[in-house]
Amino acid sequence: MKVKIAHLRVQGINFVIAGADATTGLQHDRDAVLKRVWISARRAGLRVDKAALAFHEGGRLRFYGTPDLVRYLATSGVPGWTHTLEI
C-alpha cells in the first residue's frame, strides 16, 4: 500500500506522519500499520524518532501514535506531505 507521509524535524526531533489508518480501526491493527510506516521510512533513509498516523474518522481528523506527537499534531494539524512510501 502506498501512503503519503510528512517527514519533519521540530525542536531536534525527527518525525513521520502518515496519511493512513488500519482497515479495522482497532488499536492492534493501527499499531501494525504504524510499525510498517516506521520501518518503511527508516529503510528509505529517513531518520525517525517519533511517528503517527493521520486519518479521518467520524468526519474528524484523528491522530494515532506517539502520545506527545499526537498532542502536538492535535494543535498544529498535519503539515504538507513530503514523500510517498510503500508500506
C-alpha positions as CSV (number, residue, x, y, z in Angstrom):
1,M,0.0,0.0,0.0
2,K,1.3,3.5,-0.9
3,V,0.9,6.2,1.7
4,K,1.7,9.9,1.7
5,I,3.9,11.0,4.6
6,A,5.3,14.2,6.1
7,H,8.9,13.9,7.4
8,L,9.8,16.8,9.6
9,R,12.3,17.9,12.2
10,V,10.9,20.1,15.0
11,Q,13.0,21.1,18.1
12,G,15.6,18.5,17.2
13,I,13.1,15.6,16.9
14,N,12.6,13.8,13.5
15,F,9.1,12.6,13.0
16,V,6.9,11.0,10.3
17,I,3.2,11.5,9.9
18,A,1.5,9.0,7.6
19,G,-1.9,9.6,5.9
20,A,-3.1,6.1,6.7
21,D,-5.3,4.0,9.0
22,A,-5.9,0.3,9.7
23,T,-8.9,-1.0,7.8
24,T,-10.5,-2.2,11.1
25,G,-9.7,0.8,13.2
26,L,-8.6,-1.5,16.0
27,Q,-5.7,-0.5,18.2
28,H,-3.5,-3.5,17.4
29,D,-4.1,-3.1,13.7
30,R,-3.2,0.6,13.9
31,D,-0.1,-0.4,15.8
32,A,0.8,-2.7,13.0
33,V,0.3,0.0,10.3
34,L,2.3,2.5,12.4
35,K,5.1,-0.1,12.7
36,R,5.1,-0.7,8.9
37,V,5.3,3.1,8.3
38,W,8.2,3.4,10.8
39,I,10.2,0.6,9.2
40,S,9.5,1.8,5.6
41,A,10.6,5.3,6.4
42,R,13.8,4.1,8.0
43,R,14.5,1.8,5.0
44,A,14.0,4.9,2.8
45,G,16.8,6.6,4.7
46,L,14.6,8.9,6.8
47,R,15.5,9.5,10.4
48,V,12.5,8.7,12.6
49,D,12.3,9.4,16.3
50,K,8.5,9.5,16.5
51,A,5.7,8.6,14.3
52,A,1.9,9.0,13.9
53,L,-1.0,8.1,11.6
54,A,-3.4,10.8,10.4
55,F,-6.8,9.8,9.2
56,H,-10.5,10.8,9.2
57,E,-12.9,9.1,11.5
58,G,-16.5,10.2,12.1
59,G,-15.9,13.2,9.9
60,R,-13.0,14.5,12.0
61,L,-9.2,14.4,11.6
62,R,-7.7,12.0,14.1
63,F,-4.2,11.0,15.0
64,Y,-2.7,7.8,16.4
65,G,0.9,7.2,17.5
66,T,3.5,8.5,19.9
67,P,1.4,10.4,22.5
68,D,3.3,13.6,22.7
69,L,3.5,13.8,18.9
70,V,-0.3,13.2,18.7
71,R,-0.8,16.1,21.2
72,Y,1.4,18.3,19.1
73,L,-0.5,17.4,15.9
74,A,-3.9,18.0,17.6
75,T,-2.9,21.6,18.0
76,S,-0.9,22.2,14.8
77,G,-2.6,19.9,12.3
78,V,-1.0,17.9,9.5
79,P,1.9,19.6,7.7
80,G,2.2,19.2,3.9
81,W,3.1,15.8,2.6
82,T,6.8,15.4,1.6
83,H,7.1,11.8,0.5
84,T,5.2,8.7,-0.6
85,L,6.2,5.3,0.9
86,E,5.3,1.8,0.0
87,I,4.4,0.1,3.3
